[in-house]
């Protein structure tokens, strides 16, 4: 995982996103649907209809970064809400990217 600066907020865009979207389409979705600034340095995470692919959009200070991940088996754990945002910690984002249920991690 890329080391994010301290104070970086991580937002999940609830609902379904068209995974054909690229930099511009996802940045526009951040501005219109989430009412946030895509160039704020925050991280925005989007999921497709099938739930096996996510895209992460992040402004690193000198350009937009777009990370895409597709699970070969299973689905990403995603909020049931159809709109709005959910805030995550960096640890929860790491779990999400690994396909782990970030909502109820169990310590062993």
C-alpha positions as CSV (number, residue, x, y, z in Angstrom):
1,X,0.0,0.0,0.0
2,X,1.2,3.5,-0.8
3,X,2.1,5.5,2.3
4,X,-0.4,8.3,2.7
5,X,0.4,11.6,4.4
6,X,-0.8,12.1,8.0
7,X,-4.3,13.6,8.0
8,X,-5.4,12.1,4.7
9,X,-9.1,11.2,4.8
10,X,-10.3,8.0,3.0
11,X,-13.8,8.1,1.6
12,X,-15.8,5.2,0.1
13,X,-18.4,6.4,-2.4
14,X,-21.4,4.4,-1.5
15,X,-23.5,2.9,-4.3
16,X,-22.3,1.6,-7.6
17,X,-19.9,3.3,-10.0
18,X,-19.3,2.7,-13.7
19,X,-15.9,1.0,-13.7
20,X,-15.3,2.3,-17.3
21,X,-14.7,5.7,-15.7
22,X,-11.2,7.0,-15.7
23,X,-9.5,10.0,-14.0
24,X,-11.9,12.6,-15.3
25,X,-15.1,10.6,-14.8
26,X,-14.2,9.7,-11.2
27,X,-13.0,13.2,-10.4
28,X,-16.4,14.5,-11.7
29,X,-18.2,12.0,-9.6
30,X,-16.3,13.2,-6.5
31,X,-17.3,16.8,-7.3
32,X,-21.0,16.2,-8.1
33,X,-22.1,13.1,-6.2
34,X,-19.9,13.4,-3.1
35,X,-19.6,17.2,-3.0
36,X,-15.8,17.0,-2.4
37,X,-12.7,18.3,-4.1
38,X,-10.8,15.5,-5.9
39,X,-7.6,17.6,-5.6
40,X,-7.8,17.9,-1.8
41,X,-5.4,15.0,-1.2
42,X,-8.1,12.8,0.2
43,X,-8.5,9.2,-1.1
44,X,-11.8,8.2,-2.8
45,X,-12.7,4.6,-3.3
46,X,-15.3,3.4,-5.9
47,X,-16.8,-0.1,-6.5
48,X,-18.5,-1.6,-9.6
49,X,-21.8,-3.4,-9.9
50,X,-20.4,-6.9,-9.6
51,X,-18.4,-6.0,-6.5
52,X,-15.2,-7.7,-7.7
53,X,-13.4,-4.5,-8.8
54,X,-12.6,-1.2,-7.1
55,X,-10.9,1.9,-8.2
56,X,-9.0,4.3,-5.9
57,X,-8.5,8.0,-6.8
58,X,-5.9,10.1,-5.0
59,X,-4.3,13.5,-5.7
60,X,-0.6,13.0,-4.7
61,X,0.2,16.8,-4.9
62,X,1.5,16.8,-8.4
63,X,-1.0,14.6,-10.2
64,X,-4.0,12.2,-9.9
65,X,-3.2,8.6,-9.1
66,X,-5.7,5.9,-10.1
67,X,-5.4,2.4,-8.6
68,X,-7.6,-0.5,-9.9
69,X,-7.9,-3.9,-8.2
70,X,-10.0,-6.9,-9.3
71,X,-10.4,-9.9,-7.0
72,X,-10.1,-13.2,-8.8
73,X,-12.5,-14.8,-6.3
74,X,-15.1,-13.2,-4.0
75,X,-16.3,-9.6,-3.7
76,X,-15.2,-6.5,-1.9
77,X,-17.1,-5.7,1.3
78,X,-19.2,-2.6,0.4
79,X,-21.8,-0.5,2.3
80,X,-25.4,-1.2,1.4
81,X,-26.3,2.5,1.1
82,X,-27.0,3.8,-2.4
83,X,-25.5,7.2,-1.9
84,X,-23.2,9.3,0.2
85,X,-19.8,8.5,1.7
86,X,-18.3,6.4,4.4
87,X,-15.0,7.3,6.0
88,X,-12.3,4.7,6.6
89,X,-9.0,4.6,8.4
90,X,-5.8,3.5,6.6
91,X,-6.0,0.1,8.3
92,X,-9.5,-0.4,7.1
93,X,-8.5,0.6,3.6
94,X,-5.7,-2.0,3.7
95,X,-8.2,-4.7,4.8
96,X,-10.7,-3.6,2.1
97,X,-8.0,-3.9,-0.6
98,X,-7.2,-7.4,0.7
99,X,-10.8,-8.5,0.5
100,X,-11.2,-8.6,4.3
101,X,-14.4,-7.5,6.0
102,X,-13.2,-4.1,7.3
103,X,-16.5,-3.5,9.2
104,X,-15.9,-6.3,11.8
105,X,-12.3,-7.2,12.0
106,X,-11.7,-9.8,14.7
107,X,-8.5,-9.9,16.8
108,X,-7.0,-13.3,17.5
